[in-house]
Structure formats: structure tokens, C-alpha cells
Amino acid sequence: MKRMSLLIKIVSSFIILISFAGVSFSADSYSLEKLIQKACEGNPLISAAEERVLQAEGALQEAGAKMGPKFGVGVAAIWPRDRFVPIEGLPLGFGNVYIAAAGFVQTIYAGGSLCSSKEAAKLARDAAEAEKERITQTVTNSVRVAYYNWKRACGKEKVSKEALVLANDHLARAEKLFKSGLIAKGDVLRNKVAVADAELNRIRADNAVEISVSVLERAVGSPLDLKEIEGVKTDLDIVPSIEPTSNMEEHIKAAYENRMEIKMYDLMSRRALKVARAAEGQLLPQIIAAGAVMNSGNEFFPSGNEEVVFSMIARWTIFDSGETAAKTKQAKAQARELIHLIDDMKNTIKMEVTQAELNLKSSHSRLQVAERQVAESEEDYRIAVRRYQEQVGTNLDMLDARLALTNSRTEEVEALYDIYIAEADLLYSLGK
């Protein structure tokens, strides 16, 4: 009977180990993609970037409108105190005078300043679109990292709960042995302390999950319905899609081609040159054509003797006290500054790609070691349970084995989600 009871206890310990070993974690792509879609639709940073694109498009339309004709109509009325109204160019007579006119103004030549301004506005619009794309990538990566950290917190919470179960089971065994007079009271007290410590760790893990949810909501940019993500499976069946590679140069080259920051700096540098060209055009002749159809008389909206007026206006600023030269100098300096920033950005990109690649490689290695460590700690815990049941092992051995098992499971969770985060960071550093 005693042996049967011992066998039942051993089997129950095996069941606990099996259930503990089954605690594993992964990222559910469907839930992640759903969160990313939600962020792309409602994140304030993306919405603000979209508004900047609209502003740039408005500036482009404004620059284009300056090149087109301006049409207008006007009406004027004169009610003189004296009945006699002598106005040059108008018929003399008595009474009120009314004038009606319709005309246009068209810039014929502006020294290339209008064309350059429009091209600069187009480059600014393209830069705003590139900025929006990069901000979208930034938000997407923030959601990925926050999501994986939430999954990591959930995994560590699961480990802490299983550790608490093991601590309570061992306390129950210790109390039973103490009642039988086989162990000292000190062993029971140590196990109660271990249970309290496991309970504290579980509370910390629960709090970490709540914090990770708030971080995830911040990354998405709107409140989340936890029912949408709480049903995600937790297993190790899904392996990260990116494997570490030694071909770092290809990744760096691809990042140079894809990163929106380089494109933005290039576009803004070219825009600055166009602004300089537009400023220089102000010193060239400006030719404007204008025309109007007008009439005047003693009746409101006079008609019958319309007069057509057409004029050409030429203006040439010979000297502007260096104002245009100063604007040109500023714009060209800004263009050169952005070129230097492109070189610095390339160095930053190279560093980011290298770090992400090395972190990914390190995380894969750590996961392999952690998996071996888990298997070994599970076997060590099984032996410790058996030895303690047979009264050939100490309570301290049991506590150490359980702590090692919990630590190895925690490290496995850490390594796994470090892989996912390193993968996300690598994709982000590549401009994806």
C-alpha cells in the first residue's frame, strides 16, 4: 500500500512535469496582423503623416496655380455729392456713375522661378509620402515588438503559475512527511517560504502582463478588446521565419535601397536646390500679360459701349540688396547639409542592420541552449522528486531543482521572443 501511494505520487509528479513541459509560446500571425491593420487604420502618428501629405499636395497645387491665369470680375459705383462728375476716361455727365469690368492676369515669364517652385513642391510632396511610409513601418514594428513582449509576459506568467503549482505540491509532500515524523519542521517552513516566493513571482508576472497590454495599446494607438488576443495559442510549433545569415553585406545594401530616410533626405536635398533656383529666378525679367473688358455709365451694370483693354507688364529687379543671394545661399547650404545627413544615415543603417543580425543569431543560439537546459532541468527535477520521496534526497536539493527548472523555462521564453523581436528589428532596419 505504501509503495502504491509512492507510485501515485511519482506519477503525479510526472504529470506535473509533462504539463509544465507543454508550456511553450509563439506569436499568432493572424492576431498580430489584425493588430497591425488596426494600427495602420487608426494610429495618430500615421494619421498625422497623412495630413502632412495632404498639406504637401495642397502646396503643390498652390505652386501650380501660380503658373495659370487669374480671372476676375468687378463692379464699382460712384455717388458724388455734386451732380457733375468729371472723371478722366469716363463720359462726362450728371448723376451716379457705374463701372463694370471682367479681366485676367497671366504670368508669361518669371525667370523659371514658378517652374522651380512647382518642382520643389512636388519633391516636398514625395518626401512627405516617403515619411508617411517610414512612419507606417515604425508603427508596424512598434506593434510587433509590443505584441511579442506581451506574449513574452504571458509566457512568463504561465511559467510562474506552474512554478507555484510545483511549490504547493512539494509543500503538501513535506507536510505529509512531517506528520509522519520523517522530516523536521524546518523543511516545512522552507517550503512555505518557497511557496510565498512563488506567489510573489506570480503577482509580478500578472502585473507585467497588464503593463505589456498598455504598451501594446499605445503602439496600436487605440484601446484594445482583449478578447481579440487572449485566445491566442501558446506553443513552440511556430519557428521564426528569418534565420541568421552571414551575408551581412547584402542586407546592408538592401537597406540602403529600401530605407525611406535616405529617400527623404535625397528628395529634400533636391528640393532645396529647386528653392535656390526659384530664388535666382526672381532676379530675371518678369513678364505679365493682363486684359479686361470694361464699361461705364449712369446705369447699374452699364452696357452698349464696352471697351477692351490689353496690357503687357515687364519688370526686372536690378538690385535687391543681396536678398536673393542670401536666400540662394541658405537653400544650397541646406541641400549640402542633407547630403551629409545621407552619409550619416548610411552609417546608422549599417549599425542597425548589424546589431539586428547579431541579436538574431545570438537569440537562436540561446534558444538551442535553453531547450537543452529545460530538458536537463526537467530530468533533474524528476530525480529530485524521486529521491525526496525515497528519503535519500534533501529538501534543499528539491528546492534547487525546482528553481533551476523554473529558471530554464523562463530563459526559454526569453530566448524565443528575443528571436521574434530581433526578426522584427531586422525587417525594420531593412526598410520593410
C-alpha positions in Angstrom: 0.0 0.0 0.0 2.9 2.3 0.9 4.6 1.5 -2.4 1.3 2.1 -4.3 1.0 5.5 -2.6 4.6 6.3 -3.5 4.0 5.3 -7.1 0.9 7.5 -7.3 2.9 10.4 -6.1 5.7 9.8 -8.6 3.2 9.5 -11.4 1.5 12.8 -10.3 4.9 14.4 -10.4 5.4 13.2 -13.9 2.1 14.6 -14.9 3.1 18.0 -13.5 6.4 17.9 -15.4 4.6 16.9 -18.6 2.1 19.8 -18.2 5.0 22.1 -17.4 7.0 21.0 -20.4 4.0 21.7 -22.6 4.1 25.4 -21.6 5.5 27.0 -24.7 4.9 30.1 -26.7 4.6 31.6 -30.1 3.3 34.6 -32.0 -0.1 34.1 -33.6 0.3 35.8 -37.0 -3.4 36.3 -37.5 -3.8 38.2 -34.3 -0.6 40.2 -35.0 -1.7 41.1 -38.5 -5.1 42.2 -37.1 -3.4 44.5 -34.6 -1.1 45.9 -37.3 -4.1 46.6 -39.5 -5.9 48.3 -36.6 -2.8 50.4 -36.0 -2.5 51.4 -39.7 -6.1 52.5 -39.8 -6.2 54.5 -36.5 -2.8 55.2 -35.1 -2.4 59.0 -34.6 1.1 59.1 -35.9 0.0 57.6 -39.2 -3.0 59.9 -39.3 -0.7 62.9 -38.7 1.6 61.8 -41.5 -1.3 61.5 -43.9 -2.3 65.1 -43.0 1.3 66.2 -43.8 0.9 64.5 -47.2 -2.3 66.4 -47.8 -0.6 69.7 -46.8 2.2 68.9 -49.3 -0.3 68.2 -52.0 -2.0 71.5 -51.3 1.3 73.3 -51.5 1.9 71.6 -54.9 -1.5 72.7 -56.2 -0.8 76.2 -55.0 2.5 76.3 -56.8 0.9 75.0 -60.0 -1.9 77.6 -59.7 0.6 80.4 -59.7 1.5 79.5 -63.2 -2.0 79.7 -64.5 -4.2 82.7 -65.4 -6.3 84.6 -62.9 -9.8 85.7 -63.9 -12.0 88.1 -62.1 -14.9 90.5 -62.4 -15.6 93.8 -60.6 -18.3 96.4 -60.2 -17.8 99.9 -58.9 -20.2 102.7 -58.2 -19.7 106.4 -57.6 -22.4 108.5 -55.9 -21.0 112.1 -56.0 -22.2 114.9 -53.8 -22.1 117.2 -56.8 -24.2 116.3 -59.7 -21.3 117.0 -62.1 -18.7 114.2 -62.3 -15.6 115.0 -64.3 -13.5 111.7 -64.4 -10.8 111.3 -67.0 -11.6 108.5 -69.4 -15.2 108.4 -68.4 -18.1 110.2 -70.1 -19.0 113.5 -68.5 -22.4 113.8 -67.2 -24.7 114.3 -64.4 -25.7 111.7 -61.8 -24.3 108.5 -60.5 -21.6 106.6 -62.3 -21.3 102.8 -62.5 -18.3 100.7 -63.8 -18.3 97.0 -64.7 -15.3 95.0 -65.8 -14.0 91.5 -66.4 -10.4 90.6 -66.9 -7.5 88.3 -66.5 -3.8 88.3 -65.5 -1.3 85.7 -66.8 2.4 85.4 -66.0 4.3 84.9 -69.3 7.8 84.6 -68.0 9.1 84.6 -64.4 12.7 83.6 -64.9 12.0 80.0 -64.1 11.1 80.7 -60.5 7.5 79.4 -60.8 8.5 76.2 -62.5 11.2 75.7 -59.9 8.8 76.4 -57.1 6.4 73.8 -58.5 9.1 71.2 -58.9 10.3 71.9 -55.3 6.7 71.4 -54.1 6.5 68.1 -55.9 9.7 66.9 -54.3 8.3 68.0 -50.9 5.2 66.0 -51.6 7.2 62.9 -52.5 9.3 63.4 -49.3 6.1 63.6 -47.2 4.8 60.4 -48.8 8.2 58.7 -48.0 8.0 60.0 -44.4 4.5 58.5 -44.1 5.6 55.1 -45.4 8.5 55.1 -42.9 6.2 56.2 -40.0 3.9 53.3 -41.0 6.9 50.9 -40.8 7.8 52.4 -37.4 4.3 51.9 -36.1 4.2 48.4 -37.5 7.5 47.5 -35.9 6.3 49.0 -32.6 3.2 46.9 -32.7 5.2 43.8 -33.5 7.7 44.4 -30.6 4.9 45.3 -28.1 2.9 42.2 -29.2 5.9 39.9 -28.7 6.7 41.5 -25.3 3.0 40.9 -24.4 3.4 37.2 -25.5 6.6 37.0 -23.5 4.9 38.4 -20.4 2.1 35.9 -20.9 4.6 33.1 -21.2 6.4 34.1 -18.1 3.1 34.3 -16.3 2.3 30.8 -17.3 5.7 29.7 -16.0 5.2 31.4 -12.7 1.8 29.7 -12.3 3.3 26.3 -13.0 6.1 27.1 -10.5 3.5 27.9 -7.9 1.7 24.6 -8.5 5.0 22.7 -8.1 5.8 24.7 -4.9 2.4 23.9 -3.4 2.7 20.2 -4.3 6.1 19.9 -2.7 4.8 21.7 0.4 2.0 19.2 0.6 4.5 16.3 0.3 6.7 18.0 3.0 3.7 18.4 5.4 2.7 14.8 5.0 6.3 13.6 5.7 6.4 15.9 8.7 3.2 14.4 10.1 4.8 11.0 9.7 7.8 12.2 11.6 10.2 11.6 8.7 11.4 15.3 8.3 12.0 18.2 10.5 9.7 21.3 10.9 12.4 23.4 9.2 11.8 21.7 5.9 8.1 22.6 6.0 8.9 26.2 6.9 11.4 26.4 4.0 8.8 25.1 1.6 6.2 27.7 2.9 8.8 30.4 2.2 9.3 28.9 -1.3 5.5 29.0 -1.9 5.3 32.6 -0.8 8.2 33.5 -3.1 6.5 31.7 -6.0 3.3 33.6 -5.2 5.2 36.9 -5.3 6.7 36.0 -8.7 3.2 35.2 -10.0 1.9 38.6 -8.8 4.8 40.3 -10.6 4.2 38.3 -13.7 0.5 39.2 -13.7 1.5 42.9 -13.3 3.9 42.6 -16.2 1.1 41.2 -18.4 -1.1 44.2 -17.6 1.8 46.6 -18.3 2.6 44.9 -21.6 -1.1 45.3 -22.6 -1.0 49.0 -22.0 2.2 49.3 -24.0 0.6 47.3 -26.8 -2.4 49.7 -26.8 0.0 52.6 -27.0 1.7 51.0 -30.0 -1.6 50.3 -31.8 -2.8 53.8 -30.9 -6.3 52.9 -29.7 -7.9 50.8 -26.9 -7.9 47.0 -27.4 -10.5 44.4 -26.8 -8.5 41.8 -25.0 -10.9 39.1 -26.2 -9.4 39.6 -29.7 -6.0 38.5 -28.5 -6.5 36.4 -25.3 -7.4 33.4 -27.3 -4.0 33.1 -28.9 -2.4 29.7 -28.7 0.9 29.3 -26.7 3.1 26.7 -28.2 6.6 26.4 -29.7 5.4 24.9 -33.0 5.9 28.2 -34.9 9.5 29.0 -35.7 10.6 32.5 -36.7 10.9 32.8 -40.5 14.3 34.5 -40.6 17.4 32.5 -39.9 20.6 34.3 -39.1 22.9 34.7 -42.1 26.5 35.6 -42.6 25.8 37.6 -45.7 25.7 40.9 -43.9 26.7 43.0 -47.0 23.6 42.0 -49.0 21.4 43.1 -46.1 23.2 46.4 -45.7 22.9 47.0 -49.5 19.2 46.2 -49.5 18.7 48.5 -46.5 20.4 51.4 -48.4 18.0 50.8 -51.3 14.8 50.5 -49.2 15.2 52.8 -46.3 12.8 55.8 -46.6 15.2 58.1 -44.6 17.7 58.1 -47.4 15.0 58.7 -50.0 13.6 61.6 -47.9 17.0 63.2 -47.5 17.6 62.9 -51.2 14.3 64.4 -52.1 14.6 67.3 -49.6 18.2 68.0 -50.9 16.9 68.2 -54.4 14.0 70.4 -53.2 16.5 72.8 -51.6 18.3 73.1 -54.9 15.0 73.9 -56.6 14.2 76.5 -54.0 17.6 78.1 -54.7 16.8 78.1 -58.4 13.4 79.7 -57.8 15.1 82.4 -55.7 17.7 83.1 -58.5 14.8 83.4 -61.0 13.5 86.4 -59.1 16.4 88.4 -60.4 15.5 87.7 -64.1 12.8 89.7 -66.0 9.2 89.1 -65.1 6.7 89.5 -67.9 2.9 89.6 -67.1 0.0 89.9 -69.5 -3.3 91.4 -68.5 -6.6 92.1 -70.3 -10.0 93.4 -69.4 -13.4 94.2 -70.8 -15.0 97.2 -69.1 -17.9 99.6 -69.4 -19.1 102.7 -67.5 -22.3 104.7 -67.5 -25.1 106.1 -65.5 -26.9 102.8 -65.1 -26.2 99.8 -62.9 -24.3 97.2 -65.0 -23.8 99.5 -68.0 -23.7 98.0 -71.4 -23.6 99.0 -75.0 -20.2 100.7 -75.2 -17.8 98.0 -73.8 -14.1 98.7 -74.1 -11.4 96.0 -74.4 -8.1 96.8 -72.7 -4.9 94.6 -73.1 -1.5 95.3 -71.5 1.9 93.8 -71.1 4.0 94.4 -68.0 7.7 93.8 -67.8 9.6 94.1 -64.5 13.3 93.5 -63.8 14.8 93.7 -60.4 18.3 95.0 -61.0 19.4 95.2 -57.3 17.7 93.8 -54.2 20.4 94.5 -51.6 21.5 90.9 -51.7 18.2 89.4 -50.5 18.0 86.8 -53.4 21.7 85.9 -53.0 21.1 85.3 -49.3 18.1 83.0 -50.0 20.1 81.1 -52.6 23.0 80.7 -50.2 20.7 79.3 -47.5 19.0 76.8 -49.8 22.2 75.5 -51.3 23.7 75.1 -47.8 20.6 73.1 -46.8 21.0 70.9 -49.8 24.6 70.1 -48.9 23.6 69.5 -45.3 21.1 66.9 -46.3 23.7 65.2 -48.4 25.9 64.9 -45.3 22.9 63.6 -43.4 22.5 60.9 -46.0 26.1 59.7 -45.3 25.4 59.7 -41.6 22.2 57.8 -42.1 24.0 55.1 -44.1 26.4 54.6 -41.1 23.3 54.4 -38.8 21.6 51.9 -41.1 24.7 49.8 -41.2 24.9 49.7 -37.4 21.2 48.9 -37.1 21.3 46.0 -39.6 24.5 44.6 -38.0 23.0 44.8 -34.5 19.7 43.2 -35.5 21.6 40.4 -37.4 23.8 39.7 -34.4 20.9 39.8 -32.0 19.0 37.3 -34.2 22.0 35.0 -34.4 22.6 35.2 -30.6 18.9 34.6 -29.8 18.8 31.5 -32.0 21.9 30.1 -30.1 20.4 31.0 -26.8 17.2 29.2 -27.7 19.1 26.0 -28.6 20.9 26.1 -25.2 17.7 26.9 -23.3 15.9 23.9 -24.9 18.7 21.6 -23.7 18.7 23.3 -20.3 14.9 22.7 -20.0 15.3 19.0 -20.8 18.1 18.6 -18.4 16.4 20.5 -15.6 13.2 18.5 -16.1 15.1 15.3 -15.6 17.0 16.7 -12.6 13.7 17.7 -11.1 12.2 14.3 -11.7 15.2 12.6 -10.0 14.9 15.1 -7.1 11.3 14.3 -6.6 12.1 10.6 -6.6 15.0 10.9 -4.2 12.9 13.1 -1.8 10.1 10.6 -1.9 12.5 7.8 -1.1 14.1 9.9 1.7 17.5 9.8 0.1 17.4 13.4 -1.1 17.3 16.6 0.8 14.7 19.3 0.8 17.4 21.7 -0.4 18.0 19.5 -3.4 14.3 19.6 -4.2 14.1 23.4 -3.9 17.2 23.9 -6.1 15.9 21.5 -8.8 12.6 23.3 -8.9 14.2 26.7 -9.1 16.5 25.5 -11.9 13.5 24.2 -13.8 11.6 27.5 -13.4 14.6 29.5 -14.5 15.3 27.3 -17.5 11.7 27.6 -18.7 11.8 31.3 -18.2 15.0 31.5 -20.2 13.4 29.5 -23.0 10.6 32.0 -23.2 13.0 34.9 -23.1 15.2 33.4 -25.9 12.2 32.6 -28.1 10.7 36.1 -28.0 14.1 37.7 -28.3 14.2 35.8 -31.7 10.9 37.3 -32.7 11.9 40.8 -31.7 15.3 40.5 -33.4 13.5 39.3 -36.5 11.1 42.3 -36.4 14.0 44.7 -35.8 15.9 43.3 -38.7 12.9 43.7 -41.0 12.6 47.3 -39.8 16.3 48.0 -40.3 15.9 46.7 -43.9 13.1 49.2 -44.5 10.3 46.6 -44.5 
